[in-house]
Amino acid sequence: MPVAAVGTVSPVRLSVMTFSIVARSPDGRSWGVAVASKFLAVGAAVPAARAEVGAIATQSFANTMYKRDGLELLGSGRSAQQTLDALLGADDDAEHRQAGVVDADGRAASWTGSQCLDWAGGVTGPGYAVQGNILTGPEVVEVMAQTYLQTAGDALPERLVAALRAGDAAGGDRRGRQSAALLVVSDSGGYTAGDDLAYDLRIDDSPDPCPELARLLELHHGYFDRPDEATLLPLQGELAHEVERLLATLGYPDLDTWAGVENYELRLVPGRVDPYVLDRLRDQAASRTR
């Protein structure tokens, strides 16, 4: 879609009262959004991101076209603030909107319209924008920003989820809890080469979605992280015999077949075995013989 067409499509209007953080990693290789709300499947409505372009959260009475149009604007070279200004300038309901944007260079912008429901507001800093509406108070966005800054040594997904959980613990959405989501894109990609989607995790309907989101992030690491070269064990001698016995117990001809069935194929290394995979194999075989 040409950039000039931004705002010409009738917007989808959703009452997404929520809190979110949009950020770029300090190394400039990842962009992401973490969001939570008393709203069904908030991850389907609020976040959007594209590697080497930026990330966006659209909420309050959300115009979901901000996601597509905003990424188009960012991709054309506009800054986060220029992108947000263009989106709002083409929107007759701008005062009902709330949005956060981070661009490819880590510049951040946030907007809270005058018609967003209290408490509503946001805060920005180098590489991040935090915003929320119908919150218990300003402490929600303040503690999210503080937590994000205090976890600077962690990877971007962990920092985003930590900030989200801190906002939730501070009161979050004053209507209650229902859903949460994490979206992260990276120049290193995800499961398939050439795809920038690194994390797309969603809790669509839960009484306590933020801890559940953190649990899914841990599971994601288990299934999709590449193994640490320094920890790989040579698959030879007694260890090779043990693996063969474990696989025979489970009825598999080889490690590749078992790992494919159990979704650990990204952790396979020819001639060596990842200790994480080995532990999962041992646990599964042990449960079979109990």
N, C-alpha and C positions, 0 to 999 in steps of 0.2 A: 504494500500500500504506500503511495507517495506520502511524504511527510506533510504536504500541504493539506491532506485530507483529514488530519487529526481533528476529531470532534464533530465530524460530519455524520457519523453513525449514531443513531439513537442509543443513549447509554442504558445499560442494564443497571437498575437501581435496587440495591440490596441493603437492608438495614444491618450492616455488619459492625456492631459495637464491640470494640476489641482493643488489644494492645499488641504492639509489634516492635521488632527491631530489624533494621535493614543495615547491612554492613559489607565492607570489602576487607579482605585480610590484609595485614600490613605488608606482606610480600607482593601484593597486587596480582595474585594468581587465582583468588576465589572471591565469589560474591554470594550473598545469601540473605534469607529472611527467616525469622522465627516469629510465630504468631499464635495467640490463644484468644478464645472468645466463648461467650455463652451464645453459640451459634453453631448450627449443624455443619460439619465439614468445612471449617473455615479455610483449610488449605486449598480448597477448590476456588475460593473467591478472592483472597487477598494477595498472595505472593506471586511475583514473576521475576525471573532473572535470566541473564544470558552472559556467558563468559566473555570477558574483554569488552563488555558493553555496560553492564550495571545491574542493579536490582531495584525493585519497586514493591511497595505495599500500598494497596488502595483499600480504604475502610470507611467507617461511619456509614452514611448512605452511599455505599460504594458505587463508583462508576467503574465497572470492570474493564471497560475499554481503555482505561489508563494503563493497563498492563501491556496490551499490544501496542498502543500508540506511544506510550512512554518509552518502550524499548526501541521503537523505530526512531524516535527523536534522539535518544542517547546514542544509538548506532550511527546517526548522521553527524555526530560530533558535538552535540549540545551538552552543556554541563548539567549537573543535577538541578540547579536552580533554574536554568533556562528551560529545561524540560518541564519542570513543575509549573513554571509560569505559563508555558504554552498550553499545557493541559487545562489549567484553571481558566485561562483566558478564553478558551473555546467552550467552556462549560457554564451554562446558565444557572446551574445549581452548585456552583463552586463553594458557596458558604455552608453547604451541607456536607462537604467532603473533608476527608482527612487522608493524607498520603505522606509517605516517606520515600526518598529516592537517594541512591548512591550511584555515582557514575564510575566510569572506567578508571579514573585517576583517584578515586576515593573521596571526591568532594560530595558533601551531603546536604540535603535540603529536606525540610519538613513543613507541612501545612496543616493547620487546623482551622476550618471555617467557623464563622461566628455562630452558625446554627447547629453545630455539633452539640450533643447533649453532655451536660456536666457529669463528672469533671472531665474536661478534654484539654489536651495540650501535648507538647512534645519538646524534645531537646536534641540538639545535634552536636557533633564533635568530629574530629578528623577521622574519616572513614566510617562513620555510623550516624544513623538517625533513629530515634526512639519516639513513638507516638501512641496515644491511646485515648479512648473516649468512653463515657459512662464508667469511669474508674472510681475507686474508692477515694482517690485523691492524687495530688501531684507526686507523692512519694513513690508511686508505682513506676513512673517513667524515670524518676531520679535514681532509684535503686537499680533499675535496669542498666542505665548508663554507667553507674559506678561499678556494677558487677562486670560489665563488659570490659571496662578499662582495667579492672583488677585481675582479670584472667588473661592478660595479654600474652602470656607464655603458652597458652593452649591453642589448639587448632580452631579454625573458625566455627565448625559445627558445635564444638563443645562450648565455645564462648557464647554463641547465640542461644543455645539451650540453657546455659547457666543464667544468662540475663533474663530469659523468659521465666524461668523458675523463680528467680528473685522477685520479679514483678508479681508473679502469682502469689508468692508468700507474703508480699506487702499488701495484698488485698485484691489486685487484679481487677477484673470486670465485676462491678458491684452487683450485677444480676446473678452471678454464679459462674459455674464452669461447665463446659461441654466439649470443646474440641481444641486441638492444637496441631501445629504443623511446622516442619523444617524443610526449607528448599535451599540447596547450595549447588552452585555451578562452579566449574573449575577448568582451567586450561589443560589440566592433566586428565580431565574426563572422568567417566565412570566405567560401567560394565563393558561398553563397546567402544573401540577406538573411534575417535571423531565425534563422539557424543559428549557434550559438556556437562550433562546431568550427573552430579556426584552423589547427592542425597535428595530424596523426595519422600519424606516420612510424614505420615498423617495419623492422628487419632481423631476420628470423625465424630464419635459420640461416646463420652465417658464421664463419670462423675469426678474424675481426677486426671485430666488429660496430660498435664505437664510432666509428672513423673513417668507416665506411660510413654511419652515422647522420648524421654531420656533413656528408658529401657530399650526402645526400638533403636536408638542410636548405638547403644552397646551391641545389640544384635547385628546391626549393619556392619560394624567393625569386624565382628566374628566371621561373617559370611564373605565380605567383599574387600577387606584390607589385604594388600599384598603382604606376604610373609617377610619378616625381618631376616635378611641374609645372615646376620651374625648368630641367629638362634637355630638355623636349620641343622638337622641331624643327618649324617650320612646313612643312607638306607642300605646297610650292609651288616654282615655278621649276625649276631644274636638279635639285633633290632629288626633286621629284615625278616628273620624267622618269626619273630613275635608278630609282626604286621601280617605275615602270611597266615598265621594261626588265627588272628583276630578276624581277618577277612573270611577265612573258611568257616568260622563260627557264625558269621553273618550271612554266609552264602554268596559271597562275591568273588569273582575270579582274580581281581586285581584292585589296586588302590584307586586307579583312575575311574573305574566303574563305580565304586562305592562313593567317591568324592563327587562325581557327577550327579548321582542320585540324591546325595545329601546337600548339594549346592555349595560345596567347598572347592570347586574346580579352580577358582582364582588363587587358591593357596597351594596349588600343586607345583612342585619343582622337580624335574627329572633327576633321579638318583639321590634325592634327599627328601626329608619329611619335615613339615612344619610342626613344632611341638603342640600348637593349638589343635591342629588336625589330629595328631596322635592321641591327644587327650580325649577328643570327641570319639575317636574310634575305640579307644579302650573303654570309655563309659558305655558306649552302645553295646559292645560285645559283653561287658559285664552284666548289663541289664538283661541280655538275652539268656544268660546262663543262670540267673537267679531262680 
